[in-house]
Amino acid sequence: MSRTAFVFPGQGAQYVGMAKEFYECFPQCREVFEEASEAAGFSMEEICFEENEKIHETKYTQPALLTASCAILKAVEASGIRADFVAGLSLGEYCALTAAGALPLKDAVQIVCHRGVYMEREVPAGEGAMAAVIGKKPVPIEEICEKTEGVVGVANYNCPGQKVISGEAGAVEEAGKAMLAAGASRVVPLQVSGPFHSPLLAGAGKKLRKLLESYEIRTPRVDFVSNVTAGPVKDAEELKELLGRQVCSPVRWQQSMEYMIQNGVDTFIEIGPGHTLGNFAKKIDRSLQIYNVETVEDLENLKRELGGTEC
């Protein structure tokens, strides 16, 4: 039986103008922006639609990207298209939980506002780094990280041929050199404000876990697949624990995709800015049906393909 998953992008996909078409075309999408702005205490429209530098500051990026993806989600839901599974890359988990009915939008926005601040402030600027390791040849990335002096480890298992390492800037640089020597095609430094998904952010994870005690997370209506475990999670307390751990643990995205595929998902719909997750999916399994909903035209194409209704 054919099954469908909604997947949501993480930090790095943001750009000025994201979700603007949906804001202009659909009242329910404007309502998302209004609710999110009220919850955050600043204008999401200004961050998402007007030229500014804040959109690339983690404390603004995270709630803005969440808002844009959730606005597009509203239009997808209004078309009658439904998911059997949901998952999100890092920040995208909060969009996935909102899609699954486990976390109200207002709460999700407030949580990620704090999350962005915690992550940005945990490690002084310049002390941490991340880099993508790319190549078809098998490279003992974990082993090299273990042998490298300092803190460095795998932050993301994205897809075959692509992992991301994170940690202390010097250690990331040295590990990257060793990986190139071991056969990696490229090691690409990432323009990020901190060593995300590394043990250096353990303090941010603890702060986030404490904050989550102030919020109610309900049982997801559809299967939610966790970055940390690459498996389904239903228990509210376990969800809070995993969301806290996620900021300092590897994102097991490839494994999460493989879990959903093994459980009958053959259609993946990436909801939000960019095509990153769709590109990962193609490298994991080329037989999949993959759709991206970033523009209103994308949504119209999706409805024609999957038989959705008018919004």
MARDODO-120519 format. One record per residue (C-alpha): x, y, z. Coordinates in steps of 0.05 Angstrom, whole numbers, plus 5000, padded with zeros to 4 digits. Example, Ala and Ser with C-alpha at 12.3 -4.5 7.8 and 13.67 -1.06 7.14 Angstrom:
! residues 2
524649105156527349795143
! end
This chain:
! residues 311
500050005000502650694981504151145040506051885043510752275088511253025099518453245111520753935133527454285121532254545173536355165184540155375122534155345075531756045093531656635045528157305039521457205005520156495030512656335033510757035009506356754952502456335002501656935048498757344991494356784963491356425023487956725085489856125127497256245111496756975132493656735198499856305210504356925202499857335248499656805302507156685297508757435301504557505364507856895396514957135379514057865395516658105328514158135256515157495218513057865155518958345162523857775174521257335118519357835065523758465072531158515058534758445125540658125160536657825217534057255174540956935180541557025255539856375289535156685340530956965282532356445229529255875268522356185283522056505214523455845178518555485222513256005206514455965131514155205130507855185173504455705129505755275067503454665107496655005118495655065043497654345032492854105086487254535057488054174991486153525025493053195020494752795083500952455111502051775143508851985171512152645188519452815200523853435199531253575193533553885260529254515266524354185218522253715274518054275304514354355238513253605237510453605307505754165289503553785227502253175271497953575319502853465376504954195385500754815373503955335327504255865382508055395428512655155372514555875355516056055427520255435438524555535376525556265393528856035458532255445422535655915373538256355430540755755470544455465410547456125388550056315457552755635479559455685442563056345431563256565358569156275320570555705368566055195334565254975262561654495216563554185149560253735098564153125078562452905007564652324965562651644936568651274965567550985035571451395086572051205160569151865183567351645254574151325264577751945240573652385287575351935346582751975331582852735321585053145380579453585407571853535401569253325332564052825310558652675259552953185264548752955205547852305167544452625107544752115051549651635017555952025003554452605049555552695123556753325164561953385220561553885277565654095337571554535356573954945296581054665298578753955306573854015249579354285204584253735222579053185215577153475147584353435123584852705145578252535110580852835045587152425052582851805064578951904999573452415010572052824947570753474983570353755053566154395051566054875111558955085127556955805142553755695210553856065276555755475318557754735323550654475320549153745337555653655374557053535448559254265453551754435454550053975512548654585555543754855504540354185504539454195579536554895578531754685523529654055560527954485621524054975579519954415548517154245617513054885611509554635548504654075534506353605477500753145455501052455424502352545349496352375305500952055253507651725261513052225279520151985264525552265310532352525287535652215348532851505343530951465269524551135293517451315313515951665379509151755410510351875485510252615504515652555556520152175509519052705456521253245504527452845522529252735449528153465430532953665484538153155463537353315389541253975391547553605414546452925380547352695308541452795261540152105232536552345170538551785122536651265174529951625186528451615112530250885107525750715166519751055131521350705065521650035101514750185129511450305062512851045047513951144973511851874968515552435003513053145002518153665024514354265052518054915058523855295027528954934984529854234954535153965001531053385030528453184962535553154936537552714995531652264981533752164909540551924932537451444983532451124935531251344863524750964858521251444906516051954886518752624911515153284911517253974937512254494957515755164959511355574913503855604896505555304828508754714865502354614904498054634841502654104809502153674872494553704871494353494798499052914813495752674878488552894868488053444919482153924924481654684916484355064977
! end
